[in-house]
Amino acid sequence: MNKNQLKGNWMQLKGTVKEKWGDLTDDELEQIAGNRDILLGKIQEKYGIAQEEAEKQIEEWEKRLD
């Protein structure tokens, strides 16, 4: 999934993001608005994980969507 697909499908994808990273609030999901870099940062912040781990989680999530 590329950045344009993420932004373009954000309304549909928010539910799957909430399932995977349930600690993200609705306000945070609105801030993310399909921006992968912001999603990455929010996951790192909320879960206290390194960038590499957050990146790995996002990549796994994206693979499930394809």
Distance bins in CASP14 RR format, pairs under 12 A and 6 or more apart:
PFRMAT RR
TARGET T0000
AUTHOR 0000-0000-0000
RMODE 2
METHOD distances of the structure
MODEL  1
1 7 0 0 0 0 0 1 0 0 0 0 0
1 8 0 0 0 0 0 1 0 0 0 0 0
1 9 0 0 0 0 1 0 0 0 0 0 0
1 10 0 0 0 0 0 1 0 0 0 0 0
1 13 0 0 0 0 1 0 0 0 0 0 0
1 16 0 0 0 0 0 1 0 0 0 0 0
1 34 0 0 0 0 0 1 0 0 0 0 0
1 36 0 0 0 0 1 0 0 0 0 0 0
1 39 0 0 0 0 0 1 0 0 0 0 0
1 58 0 0 0 0 1 0 0 0 0 0 0
1 59 0 0 0 0 1 0 0 0 0 0 0
1 60 0 0 0 0 0 1 0 0 0 0 0
1 61 0 0 0 0 1 0 0 0 0 0 0
1 62 1 0 1 0 0 0 0 0 0 0 0
1 63 0 0 0 0 1 0 0 0 0 0 0
1 64 0 0 0 0 0 1 0 0 0 0 0
1 65 1 0 1 0 0 0 0 0 0 0 0
1 66 1 0 0 1 0 0 0 0 0 0 0
2 8 0 0 0 0 0 1 0 0 0 0 0
2 9 0 0 0 0 0 1 0 0 0 0 0
2 34 0 0 0 0 0 1 0 0 0 0 0
2 36 0 0 0 0 1 0 0 0 0 0 0
2 62 0 0 0 0 1 0 0 0 0 0 0
2 65 0 0 0 0 0 1 0 0 0 0 0
2 66 0 0 0 0 0 1 0 0 0 0 0
3 9 0 0 0 0 0 1 0 0 0 0 0
3 10 0 0 0 0 0 1 0 0 0 0 0
3 33 0 0 0 0 0 1 0 0 0 0 0
3 34 0 0 0 0 1 0 0 0 0 0 0
3 35 1 0 0 1 0 0 0 0 0 0 0
3 36 1 0 1 0 0 0 0 0 0 0 0
3 37 0 0 0 0 1 0 0 0 0 0 0
3 38 0 0 0 0 0 1 0 0 0 0 0
3 39 0 0 0 0 0 1 0 0 0 0 0
3 40 0 0 0 0 0 1 0 0 0 0 0
3 58 0 0 0 0 0 1 0 0 0 0 0
3 62 0 0 0 0 0 1 0 0 0 0 0
4 10 0 0 0 0 0 1 0 0 0 0 0
4 34 0 0 0 0 1 0 0 0 0 0 0
4 35 0 0 0 0 0 1 0 0 0 0 0
4 36 0 0 0 0 0 1 0 0 0 0 0
5 12 0 0 0 0 0 1 0 0 0 0 0
5 13 0 0 0 0 1 0 0 0 0 0 0
5 34 0 0 0 0 1 0 0 0 0 0 0
5 36 0 0 0 0 0 1 0 0 0 0 0
5 62 0 0 0 0 1 0 0 0 0 0 0
5 65 0 0 0 0 1 0 0 0 0 0 0
5 66 0 0 0 0 1 0 0 0 0 0 0
6 12 0 0 0 0 0 1 0 0 0 0 0
6 13 1 0 0 1 0 0 0 0 0 0 0
6 14 0 0 0 0 0 1 0 0 0 0 0
6 16 0 0 0 0 0 1 0 0 0 0 0
6 17 0 0 0 0 1 0 0 0 0 0 0
6 32 0 0 0 0 1 0 0 0 0 0 0
6 33 0 0 0 0 1 0 0 0 0 0 0
6 34 1 0 1 0 0 0 0 0 0 0 0
6 35 1 0 0 1 0 0 0 0 0 0 0
6 36 1 0 1 0 0 0 0 0 0 0 0
6 37 0 0 0 0 0 1 0 0 0 0 0
6 38 0 0 0 0 0 1 0 0 0 0 0
6 39 0 0 0 0 1 0 0 0 0 0 0
6 40 0 0 0 0 0 1 0 0 0 0 0
6 58 0 0 0 0 1 0 0 0 0 0 0
6 61 0 0 0 0 0 1 0 0 0 0 0
6 62 0 0 0 0 1 0 0 0 0 0 0
6 65 0 0 0 0 1 0 0 0 0 0 0
6 66 0 0 0 0 0 1 0 0 0 0 0
7 13 0 0 0 0 1 0 0 0 0 0 0
7 32 0 0 0 0 0 1 0 0 0 0 0
7 33 1 0 0 1 0 0 0 0 0 0 0
7 34 1 0 1 0 0 0 0 0 0 0 0
7 35 1 0 0 1 0 0 0 0 0 0 0
7 36 0 0 0 0 1 0 0 0 0 0 0
7 37 0 0 0 0 0 1 0 0 0 0 0
7 38 0 0 0 0 0 1 0 0 0 0 0
7 39 0 0 0 0 0 1 0 0 0 0 0
8 14 0 0 0 0 0 1 0 0 0 0 0
8 33 0 0 0 0 1 0 0 0 0 0 0
8 34 1 0 0 1 0 0 0 0 0 0 0
8 35 0 0 0 0 0 1 0 0 0 0 0
8 36 0 0 0 0 0 1 0 0 0 0 0
9 15 0 0 0 0 0 1 0 0 0 0 0
9 16 0 0 0 0 1 0 0 0 0 0 0
9 17 0 0 0 0 0 1 0 0 0 0 0
9 33 0 0 0 0 0 1 0 0 0 0 0
9 34 0 0 0 0 1 0 0 0 0 0 0
9 62 0 0 0 0 0 1 0 0 0 0 0
9 65 0 0 0 0 1 0 0 0 0 0 0
9 66 0 0 0 0 0 1 0 0 0 0 0
10 16 0 0 0 0 0 1 0 0 0 0 0
10 17 0 0 0 0 1 0 0 0 0 0 0
10 29 0 0 0 0 1 0 0 0 0 0 0
10 30 0 0 0 0 1 0 0 0 0 0 0
10 31 0 0 0 0 0 1 0 0 0 0 0
10 32 1 0 0 1 0 0 0 0 0 0 0
10 33 1 0 0 1 0 0 0 0 0 0 0
10 34 1 0 1 0 0 0 0 0 0 0 0
10 35 0 0 0 0 1 0 0 0 0 0 0
10 36 0 0 0 0 0 1 0 0 0 0 0
10 38 0 0 0 0 0 1 0 0 0 0 0
10 39 0 0 0 0 1 0 0 0 0 0 0
11 17 0 0 0 0 0 1 0 0 0 0 0
11 29 0 0 0 0 0 1 0 0 0 0 0
11 30 0 0 0 0 0 1 0 0 0 0 0
11 32 0 0 0 0 0 1 0 0 0 0 0
11 33 0 0 0 0 1 0 0 0 0 0 0
11 34 0 0 0 0 1 0 0 0 0 0 0
12 18 0 0 0 0 0 1 0 0 0 0 0
12 34 0 0 0 0 0 1 0 0 0 0 0
12 65 0 0 0 0 1 0 0 0 0 0 0
13 19 0 0 0 0 0 1 0 0 0 0 0
13 20 0 0 0 0 0 1 0 0 0 0 0
13 21 0 0 0 0 0 1 0 0 0 0 0
13 29 0 0 0 0 1 0 0 0 0 0 0
13 32 0 0 0 0 1 0 0 0 0 0 0
13 33 0 0 0 0 0 1 0 0 0 0 0
13 34 1 0 0 1 0 0 0 0 0 0 0
13 36 0 0 0 0 0 1 0 0 0 0 0
13 39 0 0 0 0 1 0 0 0 0 0 0
13 58 0 0 0 0 0 1 0 0 0 0 0
13 61 0 0 0 0 1 0 0 0 0 0 0
13 62 0 0 0 0 1 0 0 0 0 0 0
13 64 0 0 0 0 0 1 0 0 0 0 0
13 65 1 0 0 1 0 0 0 0 0 0 0
14 20 0 0 0 0 0 1 0 0 0 0 0
14 21 0 0 0 0 0 1 0 0 0 0 0
14 22 0 0 0 0 0 1 0 0 0 0 0
14 24 0 0 0 0 1 0 0 0 0 0 0
14 25 0 0 0 0 0 1 0 0 0 0 0
14 26 0 0 0 0 1 0 0 0 0 0 0
14 28 0 0 0 0 0 1 0 0 0 0 0
14 29 1 0 1 0 0 0 0 0 0 0 0
14 30 0 0 0 0 1 0 0 0 0 0 0
14 31 0 0 0 0 0 1 0 0 0 0 0
14 32 0 0 0 0 1 0 0 0 0 0 0
14 33 0 0 0 0 1 0 0 0 0 0 0
14 34 0 0 0 0 1 0 0 0 0 0 0
14 39 0 0 0 0 0 1 0 0 0 0 0
15 21 0 0 0 0 0 1 0 0 0 0 0
15 22 0 0 0 0 1 0 0 0 0 0 0
15 24 0 0 0 0 0 1 0 0 0 0 0
15 26 0 0 0 0 0 1 0 0 0 0 0
15 29 0 0 0 0 1 0 0 0 0 0 0
15 32 0 0 0 0 0 1 0 0 0 0 0
15 61 0 0 0 0 0 1 0 0 0 0 0
15 65 0 0 0 0 0 1 0 0 0 0 0
16 22 0 0 0 0 0 1 0 0 0 0 0
16 24 0 0 0 0 0 1 0 0 0 0 0
16 29 0 0 0 0 0 1 0 0 0 0 0
16 39 0 0 0 0 0 1 0 0 0 0 0
16 58 0 0 0 0 0 1 0 0 0 0 0
16 60 0 0 0 0 0 1 0 0 0 0 0
16 61 1 0 0 1 0 0 0 0 0 0 0
16 62 0 0 0 0 0 1 0 0 0 0 0
16 64 1 0 0 1 0 0 0 0 0 0 0
16 65 1 0 0 1 0 0 0 0 0 0 0
17 23 0 0 0 0 0 1 0 0 0 0 0
17 24 1 0 0 1 0 0 0 0 0 0 0
17 25 0 0 0 0 0 1 0 0 0 0 0
17 26 0 0 0 0 0 1 0 0 0 0 0
17 28 0 0 0 0 1 0 0 0 0 0 0
17 29 1 0 0 1 0 0 0 0 0 0 0
17 30 0 0 0 0 0 1 0 0 0 0 0
17 32 1 0 0 1 0 0 0 0 0 0 0
17 33 0 0 0 0 0 1 0 0 0 0 0
17 34 0 0 0 0 1 0 0 0 0 0 0
17 35 0 0 0 0 0 1 0 0 0 0 0
17 36 0 0 0 0 0 1 0 0 0 0 0
17 38 0 0 0 0 0 1 0 0 0 0 0
17 39 1 0 0 1 0 0 0 0 0 0 0
17 40 0 0 0 0 0 1 0 0 0 0 0
17 42 0 0 0 0 1 0 0 0 0 0 0
17 43 0 0 0 0 1 0 0 0 0 0 0
17 46 0 0 0 0 0 1 0 0 0 0 0
17 57 0 0 0 0 0 1 0 0 0 0 0
17 58 0 0 0 0 1 0 0 0 0 0 0
17 61 1 0 0 1 0 0 0 0 0 0 0
17 62 0 0 0 0 0 1 0 0 0 0 0
17 64 0 0 0 0 0 1 0 0 0 0 0
17 65 0 0 0 0 0 1 0 0 0 0 0
18 24 1 0 0 1 0 0 0 0 0 0 0
18 25 0 0 0 0 1 0 0 0 0 0 0
18 26 0 0 0 0 1 0 0 0 0 0 0
18 28 0 0 0 0 0 1 0 0 0 0 0
18 29 1 0 0 1 0 0 0 0 0 0 0
18 32 0 0 0 0 0 1 0 0 0 0 0
18 39 0 0 0 0 0 1 0 0 0 0 0
18 61 0 0 0 0 0 1 0 0 0 0 0
19 29 0 0 0 0 0 1 0 0 0 0 0
19 61 0 0 0 0 1 0 0 0 0 0 0
19 64 0 0 0 0 0 1 0 0 0 0 0
19 65 0 0 0 0 0 1 0 0 0 0 0
20 29 0 0 0 0 0 1 0 0 0 0 0
20 39 0 0 0 0 0 1 0 0 0 0 0
20 43 0 0 0 0 1 0 0 0 0 0 0
20 46 0 0 0 0 0 1 0 0 0 0 0
20 47 0 0 0 0 0 1 0 0 0 0 0
20 54 0 0 0 0 0 1 0 0 0 0 0
20 57 1 0 0 1 0 0 0 0 0 0 0
20 58 0 0 0 0 1 0 0 0 0 0 0
20 59 0 0 0 0 0 1 0 0 0 0 0
20 60 0 0 0 0 1 0 0 0 0 0 0
20 61 1 0 1 0 0 0 0 0 0 0 0
20 62 0 0 0 0 0 1 0 0 0 0 0
20 64 0 0 0 0 1 0 0 0 0 0 0
20 65 0 0 0 0 0 1 0 0 0 0 0
21 28 0 0 0 0 1 0 0 0 0 0 0
21 29 0 0 0 0 1 0 0 0 0 0 0
21 32 0 0 0 0 0 1 0 0 0 0 0
21 39 0 0 0 0 1 0 0 0 0 0 0
21 40 0 0 0 0 0 1 0 0 0 0 0
21 41 0 0 0 0 0 1 0 0 0 0 0
21 42 1 0 0 1 0 0 0 0 0 0 0
21 43 1 0 1 0 0 0 0 0 0 0 0
21 44 0 0 0 0 0 1 0 0 0 0 0
21 45 0 0 0 0 0 1 0 0 0 0 0
21 46 1 0 0 1 0 0 0 0 0 0 0
21 47 1 0 0 1 0 0 0 0 0 0 0
21 48 0 0 0 0 0 1 0 0 0 0 0
21 49 0 0 0 0 0 1 0 0 0 0 0
21 54 0 0 0 0 1 0 0 0 0 0 0
21 57 1 0 0 1 0 0 0 0 0 0 0
21 58 0 0 0 0 1 0 0 0 0 0 0
21 60 0 0 0 0 0 1 0 0 0 0 0
21 61 0 0 0 0 1 0 0 0 0 0 0
22 28 0 0 0 0 0 1 0 0 0 0 0
22 29 0 0 0 0 1 0 0 0 0 0 0
22 42 0 0 0 0 0 1 0 0 0 0 0
22 43 0 0 0 0 0 1 0 0 0 0 0
22 46 0 0 0 0 1 0 0 0 0 0 0
22 47 0 0 0 0 1 0 0 0 0 0 0
23 29 0 0 0 0 0 1 0 0 0 0 0
23 42 0 0 0 0 1 0 0 0 0 0 0
23 43 0 0 0 0 1 0 0 0 0 0 0
23 45 0 0 0 0 1 0 0 0 0 0 0
23 46 1 0 1 0 0 0 0 0 0 0 0
23 47 1 0 0 1 0 0 0 0 0 0 0
23 48 0 0 0 0 0 1 0 0 0 0 0
23 49 0 0 0 0 0 1 0 0 0 0 0
24 30 0 0 0 0 0 1 0 0 0 0 0
24 31 0 0 0 0 1 0 0 0 0 0 0
24 32 1 0 0 1 0 0 0 0 0 0 0
24 38 0 0 0 0 0 1 0 0 0 0 0
24 39 0 0 0 0 1 0 0 0 0 0 0
24 41 0 0 0 0 0 1 0 0 0 0 0
24 42 1 0 0 1 0 0 0 0 0 0 0
24 43 1 0 0 1 0 0 0 0 0 0 0
24 44 0 0 0 0 0 1 0 0 0 0 0
24 45 0 0 0 0 1 0 0 0 0 0 0
24 46 1 0 0 1 0 0 0 0 0 0 0
24 47 0 0 0 0 1 0 0 0 0 0 0
25 31 0 0 0 0 1 0 0 0 0 0 0
25 32 0 0 0 0 0 1 0 0 0 0 0
25 42 0 0 0 0 1 0 0 0 0 0 0
25 45 0 0 0 0 0 1 0 0 0 0 0
25 46 0 0 0 0 1 0 0 0 0 0 0
26 32 0 0 0 0 0 1 0 0 0 0 0
27 33 0 0 0 0 0 1 0 0 0 0 0
27 42 0 0 0 0 0 1 0 0 0 0 0
28 34 0 0 0 0 0 1 0 0 0 0 0
28 35 0 0 0 0 0 1 0 0 0 0 0
28 38 0 0 0 0 1 0 0 0 0 0 0
28 39 0 0 0 0 1 0 0 0 0 0 0
28 41 0 0 0 0 0 1 0 0 0 0 0
28 42 1 0 1 0 0 0 0 0 0 0 0
28 43 0 0 0 0 1 0 0 0 0 0 0
28 45 0 0 0 0 1 0 0 0 0 0 0
28 46 1 0 0 1 0 0 0 0 0 0 0
29 35 0 0 0 0 0 1 0 0 0 0 0
29 38 0 0 0 0 0 1 0 0 0 0 0
29 39 0 0 0 0 1 0 0 0 0 0 0
29 42 0 0 0 0 1 0 0 0 0 0 0
29 43 0 0 0 0 0 1 0 0 0 0 0
29 46 0 0 0 0 0 1 0 0 0 0 0
30 38 0 0 0 0 0 1 0 0 0 0 0
30 42 0 0 0 0 0 1 0 0 0 0 0
31 37 0 0 0 0 0 1 0 0 0 0 0
31 38 1 0 0 1 0 0 0 0 0 0 0
31 39 0 0 0 0 1 0 0 0 0 0 0
31 41 0 0 0 0 0 1 0 0 0 0 0
31 42 1 0 0 1 0 0 0 0 0 0 0
31 45 0 0 0 0 0 1 0 0 0 0 0
32 38 1 0 1 0 0 0 0 0 0 0 0
32 39 1 0 1 0 0 0 0 0 0 0 0
32 40 0 0 0 0 1 0 0 0 0 0 0
32 41 0 0 0 0 1 0 0 0 0 0 0
32 42 1 0 0 1 0 0 0 0 0 0 0
32 43 0 0 0 0 1 0 0 0 0 0 0
32 45 0 0 0 0 0 1 0 0 0 0 0
32 46 0 0 0 0 0 1 0 0 0 0 0
32 58 0 0 0 0 0 1 0 0 0 0 0
33 39 0 0 0 0 1 0 0 0 0 0 0
33 42 0 0 0 0 0 1 0 0 0 0 0
34 40 0 0 0 0 0 1 0 0 0 0 0
34 42 0 0 0 0 0 1 0 0 0 0 0
34 58 0 0 0 0 0 1 0 0 0 0 0
35 41 0 0 0 0 1 0 0 0 0 0 0
35 42 0 0 0 0 1 0 0 0 0 0 0
35 58 0 0 0 0 0 1 0 0 0 0 0
36 42 0 0 0 0 0 1 0 0 0 0 0
36 43 0 0 0 0 0 1 0 0 0 0 0
36 54 0 0 0 0 0 1 0 0 0 0 0
36 55 0 0 0 0 1 0 0 0 0 0 0
36 58 1 0 0 1 0 0 0 0 0 0 0
36 59 0 0 0 0 0 1 0 0 0 0 0
36 61 0 0 0 0 0 1 0 0 0 0 0
36 62 0 0 0 0 1 0 0 0 0 0 0
37 43 0 0 0 0 0 1 0 0 0 0 0
37 44 0 0 0 0 0 1 0 0 0 0 0
37 51 0 0 0 0 0 1 0 0 0 0 0
37 54 0 0 0 0 0 1 0 0 0 0 0
37 55 0 0 0 0 0 1 0 0 0 0 0
37 58 0 0 0 0 0 1 0 0 0 0 0
38 44 0 0 0 0 0 1 0 0 0 0 0
38 45 0 0 0 0 0 1 0 0 0 0 0
38 54 0 0 0 0 0 1 0 0 0 0 0
38 58 0 0 0 0 0 1 0 0 0 0 0
39 45 0 0 0 0 0 1 0 0 0 0 0
39 46 0 0 0 0 0 1 0 0 0 0 0
39 54 0 0 0 0 1 0 0 0 0 0 0
39 55 0 0 0 0 0 1 0 0 0 0 0
39 57 0 0 0 0 1 0 0 0 0 0 0
39 58 1 0 0 1 0 0 0 0 0 0 0
39 59 0 0 0 0 0 1 0 0 0 0 0
39 61 0 0 0 0 1 0 0 0 0 0 0
39 62 0 0 0 0 0 1 0 0 0 0 0
40 46 0 0 0 0 0 1 0 0 0 0 0
40 47 0 0 0 0 0 1 0 0 0 0 0
40 49 0 0 0 0 0 1 0 0 0 0 0
40 50 0 0 0 0 0 1 0 0 0 0 0
40 51 1 0 0 1 0 0 0 0 0 0 0
40 52 0 0 0 0 0 1 0 0 0 0 0
40 53 0 0 0 0 0 1 0 0 0 0 0
40 54 1 0 1 0 0 0 0 0 0 0 0
40 55 1 0 0 1 0 0 0 0 0 0 0
40 56 0 0 0 0 0 1 0 0 0 0 0
40 57 0 0 0 0 1 0 0 0 0 0 0
40 58 1 0 0 1 0 0 0 0 0 0 0
40 59 0 0 0 0 0 1 0 0 0 0 0
40 61 0 0 0 0 0 1 0 0 0 0 0
40 62 0 0 0 0 0 1 0 0 0 0 0
41 47 0 0 0 0 1 0 0 0 0 0 0
41 48 0 0 0 0 0 1 0 0 0 0 0
41 49 0 0 0 0 1 0 0 0 0 0 0
41 50 0 0 0 0 0 1 0 0 0 0 0
41 51 1 0 0 1 0 0 0 0 0 0 0
41 53 0 0 0 0 0 1 0 0 0 0 0
41 54 1 0 0 1 0 0 0 0 0 0 0
41 55 0 0 0 0 0 1 0 0 0 0 0
41 57 0 0 0 0 0 1 0 0 0 0 0
41 58 0 0 0 0 1 0 0 0 0 0 0
42 48 0 0 0 0 0 1 0 0 0 0 0
42 49 0 0 0 0 0 1 0 0 0 0 0
42 54 0 0 0 0 1 0 0 0 0 0 0
42 57 0 0 0 0 0 1 0 0 0 0 0
42 58 0 0 0 0 0 1 0 0 0 0 0
43 49 1 0 0 1 0 0 0 0 0 0 0
43 50 0 0 0 0 0 1 0 0 0 0 0
43 51 0 0 0 0 1 0 0 0 0 0 0
43 52 0 0 0 0 0 1 0 0 0 0 0
43 53 0 0 0 0 1 0 0 0 0 0 0
43 54 1 0 1 0 0 0 0 0 0 0 0
43 55 0 0 0 0 1 0 0 0 0 0 0
43 56 0 0 0 0 0 1 0 0 0 0 0
43 57 1 0 0 1 0 0 0 0 0 0 0
43 58 1 0 0 1 0 0 0 0 0 0 0
43 59 0 0 0 0 0 1 0 0 0 0 0
43 60 0 0 0 0 0 1 0 0 0 0 0
43 61 0 0 0 0 1 0 0 0 0 0 0
44 50 1 0 0 1 0 0 0 0 0 0 0
44 51 1 0 0 1 0 0 0 0 0 0 0
44 52 0 0 0 0 1 0 0 0 0 0 0
44 53 0 0 0 0 1 0 0 0 0 0 0
44 54 1 0 1 0 0 0 0 0 0 0 0
44 55 0 0 0 0 1 0 0 0 0 0 0
44 56 0 0 0 0 0 1 0 0 0 0 0
44 57 0 0 0 0 1 0 0 0 0 0 0
44 58 0 0 0 0 0 1 0 0 0 0 0
45 51 0 0 0 0 0 1 0 0 0 0 0
45 54 0 0 0 0 1 0 0 0 0 0 0
46 54 0 0 0 0 1 0 0 0 0 0 0
46 57 0 0 0 0 0 1 0 0 0 0 0
47 53 0 0 0 0 1 0 0 0 0 0 0
47 54 1 0 0 1 0 0 0 0 0 0 0
47 57 0 0 0 0 1 0 0 0 0 0 0
47 58 0 0 0 0 0 1 0 0 0 0 0
48 54 0 0 0 0 1 0 0 0 0 0 0
48 57 0 0 0 0 0 1 0 0 0 0 0
49 55 0 0 0 0 1 0 0 0 0 0 0
49 56 0 0 0 0 1 0 0 0 0 0 0
49 57 1 0 0 1 0 0 0 0 0 0 0
49 58 0 0 0 0 0 1 0 0 0 0 0
50 56 0 0 0 0 1 0 0 0 0 0 0
50 57 0 0 0 0 0 1 0 0 0 0 0
51 57 0 0 0 0 0 1 0 0 0 0 0
51 58 0 0 0 0 0 1 0 0 0 0 0
52 58 0 0 0 0 0 1 0 0 0 0 0
52 59 0 0 0 0 0 1 0 0 0 0 0
53 59 0 0 0 0 0 1 0 0 0 0 0
53 60 0 0 0 0 0 1 0 0 0 0 0
54 60 0 0 0 0 0 1 0 0 0 0 0
54 61 0 0 0 0 0 1 0 0 0 0 0
55 61 0 0 0 0 0 1 0 0 0 0 0
55 62 0 0 0 0 0 1 0 0 0 0 0
56 62 0 0 0 0 0 1 0 0 0 0 0
56 63 0 0 0 0 0 1 0 0 0 0 0
57 63 0 0 0 0 0 1 0 0 0 0 0
57 64 0 0 0 0 0 1 0 0 0 0 0
58 64 0 0 0 0 0 1 0 0 0 0 0
58 65 0 0 0 0 0 1 0 0 0 0 0
59 65 0 0 0 0 0 1 0 0 0 0 0
59 66 0 0 0 0 0 1 0 0 0 0 0
60 66 0 0 0 0 0 1 0 0 0 0 0
END
